Amino acid sequence: MDLLNNLAMGFGVAFTLSNLMYAFIGCLLGTLIGVLPGIGPLATIAMLLPATYALPPVAALIMLAGIYYGAQYGGSTTAILVNLPGESSSVVTVIDGYQMARNGRAGPALAAAGLGSFFAGCVGTLILAAFAAPLTELAFKFGPAEYFSLMILGLVGAVVLASGSLLKAIAMIVLGLLLGMVGTDVNSGMARFSMGVIELTDGIGFIVIAMGVFGYGEIISNLSKHESEREVFTASVSGLMPTKQDFKDMVPAVLRGTALGSLLGILPGGGAVMAAFAAYTLEKKTKLAPHEVPFGKGNIRGVAAPESANNAGAQTSFIPLLTLGIPPNAVMALMVGAMTIHNIQPGPQVMTGNPELFWGLIASMWIGNAMLVVLNLPLIGIWIKLLTVPYRWLFPSIVLFCAIGVFSTNNTTFDIWMVGLFGFIGYLFIKLGTEPAPLLLGFILGPMMEEYLRRALLLSRGDWSVLVTRPLSAGLLLAAALLLVAVLLPSVSKKREDVFVED
């Protein structure tokens, strides 16, 4: 009954005219960003963080959340129609989606992606609403030692579930932790690792790193490609409605993808990308029916499953953020930044101290999912026209917007130079095949880990055994150790690699 009362309050908040408008703006921007290749939700949210300063906290978070799950929808449109994944979680949708389009079945492919995404998004939001309250109750039992151990588990999970080399993922985490230590020591008040630069005594700005590595880095990477590689070849769209057989094939795939995405979204380091790859891998392991075409040749299950999984993962990744204050992936780390900007401490106190924000955000996700179905299916023609905008016109406006946004935070040109530096670093990461998302998690969690560790040692009078004598803390550290040992086993390591590689 409490859940229904809370949801009623949430819908009351979400259905105000201003919040509906910001939900629509977020969904529209997210879809637009998903459609345009090379600009993901991470870069967009990083660019738009300064723009949320003037907004009320609820409206700001509703808009940023809309951008995140809206990009999951939009990315499938270009993946299917023009063989370009607009967003990283749509990489596997390309495999069968574009083949369906080439076979004249672009309509059913887009409908499978849209309907699967809508169903999974609604289920993911329902799971978020149902599990938020009990997890918040559990979070109140956490002390400094438990929070430190939970963050260790989060960083280990981010390493294990990061795509690519384990060694590179660890290096990114460590680099993020080191960057987070630059600034002034909270306890002593002394500057550390600032190298005598006055501007660094307050630390490196979160927005500076996010915009540089994910915004400018992506732009430089796209500009380094030959223009012919960005050419657009559109497929014709005729008839959106899937056949009765299509529905029979896609419904089990949508259910499997939703279940898998919901689970992986909660895990540290999981989220939409991991969910999409894992769901596609699961479908390939499922036996083909006699009438089905092989995977890679235009199987509708290869579109429905990953698109359902990435949307379910996008919704449930809000669970650890809103209940425990721990970002499970890089986009949620940006949401922590947005909450901090508005003086909101992520964690269990959000539900108890600011229930309008908590339940208003959850209710807005249902509204946002409905908006996205309306935006994506009838307006496909408009999204395709956007792909014809030359990148040489698009990128200067993005660079200018980033520069204005980062300057507005501290009114200093030093930050603009720093964004340029981190943009070059982000480009190097792309060239080296290194996934930079763990760096952002390390940067966000590093100072928090240090603070909780110091608090735990202060309360225990310097006794390090407090981390293993408290049952919850010991259990979390044991889980982190087992996860690390398990992933180092050759058989597990091979399976981990297989999840990220499609045949």
Buried (B, 14 or more C-beta within 10 A) or exposed (E): EEEEEBBEBBBEBBBEEEBBEBBBBBBBBBBBBBBBBBBBBBBBBBBBBBBBEEBBBBBBBBBBBBBBBBBBBBBBBBBBBBBBBBBBBBBBBBBBBBBBBEEBBBBBBBBBBBBBBBBBBBBBBBBBBEBBBEBBEEBEEBBBBBBBBBBBBBBBBBBBBBBBBBEBBBBBBBBBBBBBBBBBEEEEEEBEEBEEEEBBBEBBBBBBBBBBBBBBBBBBBBBEEEEEEBEBEBBEBEEBEBEEEBBEBBBBBBBBBBBBBBBBBBBBBBBBBBBBBBBBBBBBEEEBEEEBBEBEBBBBBBBBBBBBBBBBBBBBBBBBBBBBBBBBBBBBBBBBBBBEBBEBEBBBBBBEEBBBBBBBBBBBBBBBBBBBBEBBBEBBEEBBEBBEEEBEEBBEEBBEBBBEBBBEBBEEEBBBEBBBEBBBBBBBBBEEEBBBBBBBBBBBBBBBBBBBBBBBBEEBEEEEEBBBEBEBBBBBBEBBEEBBEEBEEEEBBEEBEEBBEBE
